[in-house]
Amino acid sequence: MENEGNQGNQQGNQLREKILESYAPIVKGLAEMLGPDCEVLLHDLSKPKRSIIMIENGYISGRKIGDPIKGLVLNVLRSREFKGDRLINYAFTTEEGKKLKSSIMLIFGDHHEPIGALCINMDLTNFLMAKKTLEDLCFTIEINDYVNQEQEVDTNVKDVLWHIIKATVDDARKPVSMLSREERVSLVGFLDQKGVFLVKGAVDMVASTLKVSRFTVYNYLDEYRSTPSNNSENPLE
């Protein structure tokens, strides 16, 4: 009976080894496909203290063939996300501080007993750096909230506004005193289209340049805005 038991154990071990060996192409293939930032390894669960029987790109975690199970019970089997035969895309950090995206899939024997585990560990270092670069490149600020309200500005912005207003008036190629009402309305309308009057103090700047009152500038604005054909503009100009 004892010999029969030993023979049965030996056959069971041979079957387990045969099943696990069949995963060799998968381990190598996944490592080749996913590249040097991906570690793929195979555990023999019958040997907890030297469970790793195959590993590719082991430099990622610093492990090698013959190393023990690490974190299987503590981090995986006790997890609520463990589905009974796998845990996919869980976070793991190495002793060196590398952030890994990890997955583990159990391998079952002839009697549906767990005999091994296929593990995939993706080093996210390069991907996180790329993510940061892309986030920096894609960073924008929203200015739509400013469209209907005057904004406080610093000295540099005021200098730019003065330049725009003066250049617009100079473009008329005649002294301010000789500008007709229609020309003044058109000039104020142009500045309105460019958003000049959304900046606090712009009305005073325009009034000073045209040598009129604030009230007159507002009248020009009302007249320009009340004409339907003047209400379209290219916001990217």
PyMOL commands that set and color helices and strands:
alter all, ss='L'
color gray80, all
select helices_A, chain A and resi 2-21+24-34+48-50+58-60+72-77+125-138+144-146+155-170+176-178+181-193+196-198+202-210+214-225+228-230
alter helices_A, ss='H'
color red, helices_A
select strands_A, chain A and resi 38-44+52-56+86-93+99-108+114-123
alter strands_A, ss='S'
color yellow, strands_A
deselect
rebuild
show_as cartoon
